[in-house]
Every structure is written in C-alpha cells, then in structure tokens.
Amino acid sequence: MIAYIQNTTAEVLDRPLWWQTQGLTYTATGYGKRIPTRWMVRHNGKLRRVYCAIYSNIGTCYIGDLADGLTVNIDRA
C-alpha cells in the first residue's frame, strides 16, 4: 500500500495496537478527534501512527497534529 502526504508518497505498514487485534474500539462510540488507526506511515525517515478525526459518517486521517495539515490518503490498490 502507498500513502499520499502533501502530494508525496510514503510507505504504509499495518501495525495494529493490542486492543485493535482484539476487536475493541478506542472510544465507546467510535467517534473522536484523535482515534489511532492500525496504520503507520514512514514520513521524513520516521514511522508515524496515522490518527483519524471521526464525526458522523466521515473521517479525516492525519499524522502529527490535525492543525499541522499533514493529512493522509491511503491507496489500497
């Protein structure tokens, strides 16, 4: 898989957290501002966890802080 961060490509790794492998969710509702995903991307030489801000039926995935504007698009093709 490939991720796109600010029009550049990044390596994607599937690294679920322990509670994700057990089928649990981060919050009771599944919604929140900084929900950790099972994905990590290599950006500027470092592995970074991808987080998702999820409200209603849509989410925005990002690394770092959402205010930094480093949104992540993962291409599963």
PyMOL commands that set and color helices and strands:
alter all, ss='L'
color gray80, all
select helices_A, chain A and resi 18-21+66-68
alter helices_A, ss='H'
color red, helices_A
select strands_A, chain A and resi 2-5+8-14+32-43+46-55+58-62+72-75
alter strands_A, ss='S'
color yellow, strands_A
deselect
rebuild
show_as cartoon
